[in-house]
Amino acid sequence: MIIGVPKEIKTNENRVALVPAGAESFVAAGHTVYVETTAGVGSGFADEAYTAVGAKILPTADEVWQKADMIMKVKEPIAVEWPRMRKDQLIYTYFHFAADEGLTRAVIDSKSVALAYETVELPSGELPLLTPMSEVAGRMAVQEGAKYLEKHFGGSGVLLGGVPGVAPAEVMIIGGGVVGINAAKMAAGLGAHVTMLDVSLHRLRYLDDVLPANVDTLYSNRGNILDCLHKADLVVGAVLLPGAKAPNLVKRADLKLMKPGSVIVDVAVDQGGCVETIKPTTHEQPTYFVDGILHYAVANMPGGVPRTSTLALTNATLSYGLRLARDGWKKACAEDRALALGLNIVGGKTVYPGVAEAFGLPLVPVEQVL
């Protein structure tokens, strides 16, 4: 199979979908790898590192897309890339369709095969290709939240961990999944008082067992959310419904309960956000205010630490990519239910329920395309 790795062109996106060691694995298995020039530079991998292991460098994205049977990316194709997608081409990346109708319809029109990292799901419910970036994003959420609480960034001037004689900040985390637990570890490690909310009692029991004493768990309902917002200095949105739009759990009217200069970091912005007032921002312009509350909503947070993020992501995606290249997407997905759940749109047909539901599209059972 011919593998294509274009350079990421979303604003300040420096990750790359394949590191040289991964390219070497594809080449060793008999595949051809084309990498757009400088695609790896943002993550610390020069073109020479790819050619040294047998990959070929191409000067333009158009050439990479034209030659490849399978495109490996990090972020969803943006509008300038949509015309490059073609019928039957496998595109293996994060898509987050439920938050982007334009992208969804462009992929449907292209009749390409969209296999989304974020919906590959093991029988245990684990999302193995989303987990590494959720770990990064959860940790970054607290790092960025702590920074934007500083007065000169517009925050309330609160130090997350406090000091002797001064209470630490109150951190509220909505969602106890991978993002939530990583955010809690960071916030607790910095000395903040953390309250985590989730709707799963089983998960809350687990979190209560494994997290330190300055983390409290709370069942997520409307009353508890409002009580916590009243006290919170930093709110981390960490809600995930795989492949579907996130629910709005914090309404605009609720912001009036919060202390002026408090910070919201909504990691769920990729899926529409769990805060009503959230809208995607960029690393260049990461924040804005609504009703005196600072909102941080960078839609590709892990792109801010591309070296760590690229290595973590490709550790997870490579084995699946090698299988797709070896067997082709139909056979690989037919034999692996986890991988089949990654299929979102195939040949113009929507095969993932969350995407169909988000835009009122007809749903075709994935078995029909396999």
C-alpha positions as CSV (number, residue, x, y, z in Angstrom):
1,M,0.0,0.0,0.0
2,I,1.1,3.6,-0.6
3,I,1.0,5.6,2.6
4,G,0.8,9.4,2.5
5,V,1.7,11.8,5.3
6,P,0.9,15.4,4.5
7,K,2.1,18.3,6.7
8,E,-0.5,19.5,9.2
9,I,-1.8,23.0,8.3
10,K,-4.3,23.8,11.0
11,T,-3.2,26.9,12.9
12,N,-0.1,26.2,15.1
13,E,-0.5,22.4,14.6
14,N,3.1,21.0,14.8
15,R,2.3,17.3,15.2
16,V,2.9,14.7,12.5
17,A,1.0,11.5,12.0
18,L,4.1,9.3,11.5
19,V,7.5,9.4,13.0
20,P,10.6,8.0,11.2
21,A,10.5,4.8,13.3
22,G,6.9,4.3,12.1
23,A,7.9,5.0,8.5
24,E,10.6,2.4,8.9
25,S,8.1,-0.2,10.0
26,F,5.9,0.5,7.0
27,V,8.8,0.2,4.6
28,A,10.1,-3.0,6.2
29,A,6.6,-4.5,5.7
30,G,6.8,-3.7,1.9
31,H,4.8,-0.5,1.8
32,T,5.7,2.8,0.2
33,V,5.7,5.9,2.4
34,Y,5.5,9.5,1.0
35,V,6.0,12.3,3.4
36,E,5.4,16.0,2.6
37,T,8.6,18.0,3.0
38,T,9.1,19.5,6.5
39,A,6.0,17.6,7.8
40,G,7.9,16.3,10.8
41,V,10.0,19.4,11.6
42,G,7.6,20.8,14.1
43,S,7.9,17.7,16.2
44,G,11.7,17.6,15.8
45,F,12.0,15.1,12.9
46,A,13.9,16.4,9.8
47,D,13.2,15.1,6.3
48,E,16.6,13.3,6.4
49,A,15.3,11.2,9.3
50,Y,12.6,9.9,7.0
51,T,14.7,9.3,3.9
52,A,17.3,7.4,6.1
53,V,14.7,4.7,6.8
54,G,13.4,4.5,3.2
55,A,10.5,7.0,3.1
56,K,10.3,9.4,0.2
57,I,9.9,13.1,0.5
58,L,7.5,15.0,-1.8
59,P,7.5,18.8,-2.2
60,T,3.7,19.4,-2.0
61,A,0.7,18.2,-0.2
62,D,-1.2,17.8,-3.5
63,E,1.4,15.2,-4.6
64,V,1.1,13.3,-1.3
65,W,-2.7,13.2,-1.5
66,Q,-2.7,12.2,-5.2
67,K,-0.3,9.2,-4.7
68,A,-1.6,7.8,-1.4
69,D,-4.0,4.9,-0.9
70,M,-4.0,5.7,2.8
71,I,-3.6,9.2,4.2
72,M,-2.3,9.4,7.8
73,K,-3.0,12.7,9.6
74,V,-3.4,14.1,13.1
75,K,-6.2,16.6,12.7
76,E,-9.3,16.6,10.5
77,P,-8.9,17.9,6.9
78,I,-9.6,21.6,6.8
79,A,-11.5,23.3,3.9
80,V,-8.4,23.8,1.7
81,E,-7.8,20.0,1.9
82,W,-11.3,18.9,1.1
83,P,-10.8,18.9,-2.7
84,R,-7.8,16.6,-2.3
85,M,-9.9,13.8,-0.8
86,R,-11.0,11.2,-3.4
87,K,-13.2,8.2,-3.8
88,D,-12.1,5.1,-2.0
89,Q,-9.1,6.8,-0.4
90,L,-8.7,5.8,3.3
91,I,-8.2,8.8,5.6
92,Y,-6.9,7.8,9.0
93,T,-7.0,10.7,11.5
94,Y,-9.0,12.5,14.1
95,F,-12.2,13.8,12.6
96,H,-14.7,14.8,15.4
97,F,-17.4,15.0,12.8
98,A,-20.2,15.7,15.2
99,A,-18.8,19.2,15.8
100,D,-18.4,20.1,12.1
101,E,-21.2,19.7,9.6
102,G,-19.2,21.2,6.7
103,L,-16.4,18.6,7.1
104,T,-19.0,15.8,7.4
105,R,-20.7,16.8,4.2
106,A,-17.3,17.3,2.4
107,V,-16.2,13.8,3.3
108,I,-19.6,12.3,2.3
109,D,-19.3,14.1,-1.1
110,S,-15.7,12.8,-1.6
111,K,-16.8,9.2,-1.2
112,S,-13.6,8.6,0.7
113,V,-13.3,6.2,3.7
114,A,-13.0,8.1,7.0
115,L,-11.6,6.1,9.8
116,A,-11.6,8.2,12.9
117,Y,-9.0,7.7,15.7
118,E,-11.5,9.0,18.3
119,T,-14.1,6.2,17.8
120,V,-11.9,3.1,17.6
121,E,-13.2,1.4,20.7
122,L,-12.1,-1.8,22.5
123,P,-14.7,-4.1,24.1
124,S,-13.8,-2.6,27.5
125,G,-15.0,0.8,26.3
126,E,-11.4,2.1,26.1
127,L,-10.7,4.4,23.2
128,P,-7.0,3.5,22.5
129,L,-6.3,6.1,19.9
130,L,-8.0,8.9,21.8
131,T,-6.4,8.1,25.1
132,P,-2.9,9.4,24.6
133,M,-4.1,12.8,23.4
134,S,-6.7,12.9,26.2
135,E,-3.9,12.3,28.6
136,V,-1.9,15.3,27.1
137,A,-5.0,17.5,27.0
138,G,-6.1,16.8,30.5
139,R,-2.6,17.7,31.9
140,M,-2.4,20.8,29.6
141,A,-5.8,21.9,30.7
142,V,-4.6,22.5,34.3
143,Q,-1.2,23.9,33.1
144,E,-3.1,26.5,30.9
145,G,-5.7,27.1,33.5
146,A,-3.1,27.9,36.1
147,K,-1.4,30.3,33.7
148,Y,-4.6,32.2,32.7
149,L,-5.6,32.6,36.4
150,E,-2.7,35.0,36.6
151,K,-3.8,38.6,36.7
152,H,-1.9,39.8,33.6
153,F,-3.6,37.2,31.5
154,G,-7.0,38.4,32.7
155,G,-7.5,35.9,35.5
156,S,-8.5,36.5,39.1
157,G,-4.9,36.4,40.3
158,V,-5.2,33.1,42.2
159,L,-2.3,30.7,42.6
160,L,-3.5,27.2,42.1
161,G,-1.8,25.7,45.1
162,G,-2.1,28.6,47.5
163,V,0.6,29.1,50.1
164,P,0.7,28.6,53.9
165,G,-2.0,30.7,55.4
166,V,-3.8,31.2,52.1
167,A,-6.3,28.7,50.7
168,P,-5.5,26.9,47.4
169,A,-7.6,27.4,44.3
170,E,-10.8,25.5,43.8
171,V,-10.7,23.3,40.6
172,M,-13.9,21.8,39.3
173,I,-13.6,19.0,36.7
174,I,-16.7,17.9,34.8
175,G,-16.1,14.3,33.7
176,G,-14.1,11.6,35.2
177,G,-12.6,9.9,32.1
178,V,-9.1,10.0,30.8
179,V,-9.1,13.8,30.4
180,G,-10.6,14.3,33.9
181,I,-8.3,12.0,35.8
182,N,-5.2,13.5,34.2
183,A,-6.4,17.0,34.9
184,A,-7.1,15.9,38.5
185,K,-3.6,14.5,38.9
186,M,-2.0,17.7,37.7
187,A,-4.3,20.0,39.8
188,A,-3.9,18.0,42.9
189,G,-0.2,17.7,42.4
190,L,0.0,21.5,42.3
191,G,-1.8,21.7,45.6
192,A,-5.3,22.8,44.5
193,H,-8.5,21.5,46.0
194,V,-10.2,19.5,43.3
195,T,-13.9,18.4,42.9
196,M,-14.6,15.8,40.2
197,L,-18.1,15.2,38.8
198,D,-19.2,12.2,36.9
199,V,-22.5,10.3,36.3
200,S,-21.0,6.8,36.8
201,L,-20.9,5.7,40.5
202,H,-18.5,2.9,39.5
203,R,-16.1,5.5,38.0
204,L,-16.4,7.8,41.1
205,R,-15.6,4.9,43.4
206,Y,-12.5,4.2,41.3
207,L,-11.4,7.8,41.3
208,D,-12.0,8.1,45.0
209,D,-9.6,5.1,45.5
210,V,-6.8,6.2,43.3
211,L,-6.7,10.0,43.6
212,P,-5.1,11.9,46.5
213,A,-6.9,13.3,49.5
214,N,-7.3,16.8,48.1
215,V,-9.6,15.4,45.4
216,D,-13.3,15.0,46.2
217,T,-15.7,13.1,44.0
218,L,-19.3,14.2,43.4
219,Y,-22.2,12.8,41.5
220,S,-22.9,15.0,38.5
221,N,-26.3,16.5,38.5
222,R,-27.6,20.0,37.9
223,G,-27.7,21.0,41.5
224,N,-24.1,19.8,42.2
225,I,-22.8,21.5,39.1
226,L,-24.3,24.9,40.2
227,D,-22.9,24.5,43.7
228,C,-19.4,23.8,42.4
229,L,-19.5,26.7,39.9
230,H,-20.2,29.1,42.7
231,K,-16.8,28.2,44.3
232,A,-14.7,27.3,41.3
233,D,-11.6,29.3,40.3
234,L,-10.9,26.9,37.4
235,V,-13.4,24.7,35.6
236,V,-12.2,21.9,33.3
237,G,-14.7,20.5,30.8
238,A,-13.8,16.9,30.3
239,V,-17.1,15.3,29.1
240,L,-17.0,12.8,26.2
241,L,-19.7,11.0,24.4
242,P,-17.7,9.0,21.8
243,G,-18.4,10.2,18.3
244,A,-21.3,12.4,19.4
245,K,-21.8,16.0,20.3
246,A,-21.0,16.9,24.0
247,P,-23.9,18.0,26.1
248,N,-24.1,21.6,27.3
249,L,-23.9,21.2,31.1
250,V,-22.9,24.7,31.9
251,K,-25.3,27.3,30.6
252,R,-24.6,31.0,29.9
253,A,-26.8,32.0,32.8
254,D,-24.6,29.9,35.1
255,L,-21.6,32.1,34.5
256,K,-23.2,34.7,36.7
257,L,-22.7,32.3,39.6
258,M,-18.9,32.3,39.1
259,K,-16.3,34.6,40.5
260,P,-15.1,37.3,38.1
261,G,-11.8,36.3,36.5
262,S,-12.4,32.6,36.9
263,V,-11.2,30.4,34.1
264,I,-13.0,27.8,32.0
265,V,-10.9,25.3,29.9
266,D,-13.3,23.2,27.8
267,V,-11.3,20.2,26.5
268,A,-14.6,19.0,24.9
269,V,-14.6,21.8,22.4
270,D,-13.6,19.3,19.7
271,Q,-17.0,17.8,20.2
272,G,-18.9,21.0,20.5
273,G,-18.0,21.7,24.2
274,C,-19.9,21.0,27.4
275,V,-20.1,24.8,28.2
276,E,-22.8,26.7,26.2
277,T,-20.6,29.7,25.7
278,I,-17.6,27.8,24.3
279,K,-16.3,28.3,20.8
280,P,-13.1,26.9,19.3
281,T,-10.0,29.1,19.6
282,T,-6.4,28.8,18.4
283,H,-3.0,28.8,20.1
284,E,-2.5,32.3,18.6
285,Q,-5.6,33.6,20.2
286,P,-6.5,31.1,22.8
287,T,-8.9,33.0,25.1
288,Y,-11.9,35.3,25.3
289,F,-14.3,36.6,27.9
290,V,-18.0,36.0,28.4
291,D,-19.7,37.8,31.4
292,G,-16.3,38.3,33.1
293,I,-15.3,34.6,32.8
294,L,-12.1,33.8,30.8
295,H,-12.7,31.0,28.3
296,Y,-9.8,28.9,26.9
297,A,-10.9,26.6,24.1
298,V,-8.0,25.7,21.8
299,A,-9.3,22.9,19.7
300,N,-5.9,21.2,19.3
301,M,-4.4,21.6,22.7
302,P,-1.8,18.8,22.3
303,G,-0.4,20.6,19.3
304,G,1.2,23.0,21.8
305,V,3.5,20.3,23.0
306,P,4.1,18.5,19.6
307,R,7.1,16.4,20.5
308,T,5.4,14.7,23.4
309,S,2.1,14.5,21.6
310,T,3.4,13.1,18.4
311,L,5.4,10.4,20.2
312,A,2.4,9.5,22.4
313,L,-0.1,9.4,19.5
314,T,2.1,7.4,17.1
315,N,2.8,4.9,19.8
316,A,-1.0,4.1,19.7
317,T,-1.8,4.6,16.0
318,L,1.0,2.7,14.3
319,S,-0.1,-0.9,15.0
320,Y,-3.5,-0.2,13.6
321,G,-2.0,1.6,10.6
322,L,0.2,-1.3,9.8
323,R,-2.8,-3.7,9.9
324,L,-4.8,-1.4,7.6
325,A,-1.9,-1.3,5.2
326,R,-1.4,-5.1,5.3
327,D,-5.0,-6.2,5.0
328,G,-6.8,-3.3,3.5
329,W,-9.5,-1.4,5.5
330,K,-12.3,-3.8,4.7
331,K,-10.6,-7.0,5.9
332,A,-9.0,-5.3,8.9
333,C,-12.3,-3.8,10.0
334,A,-14.3,-7.0,9.3
335,E,-11.9,-9.0,11.6
336,D,-11.6,-6.3,14.3
337,R,-14.7,-4.8,15.8
338,A,-12.7,-2.1,17.6
339,L,-11.3,-0.9,14.3
340,A,-14.7,-1.2,12.6
341,L,-16.1,1.3,15.1
342,G,-13.5,3.7,13.8
343,L,-15.3,3.8,10.5
344,N,-17.5,7.0,10.4
345,I,-18.2,7.6,6.7
346,V,-17.6,5.1,3.9
347,G,-18.2,5.9,0.2
348,G,-20.7,8.6,1.0
349,K,-22.6,6.6,3.6
350,T,-22.7,7.6,7.3
351,V,-22.0,4.4,9.3
352,Y,-21.4,5.9,12.8
353,P,-24.5,6.6,14.9
354,G,-23.3,9.7,16.6
355,V,-22.5,11.4,13.3
356,A,-25.8,10.5,11.8
357,E,-27.7,11.7,14.8
358,A,-25.8,15.0,15.0
359,F,-26.9,16.1,11.5
360,G,-30.1,14.0,10.9
361,L,-28.3,11.9,8.3
362,P,-29.5,8.4,7.3
363,L,-27.5,5.7,9.2
364,V,-26.1,2.7,7.3
365,P,-25.1,-0.2,9.5
366,V,-21.3,-0.6,9.3
367,E,-21.8,-4.3,8.4
368,Q,-23.3,-3.3,5.1
369,V,-20.1,-1.6,3.9
370,L,-17.9,-4.5,5.1
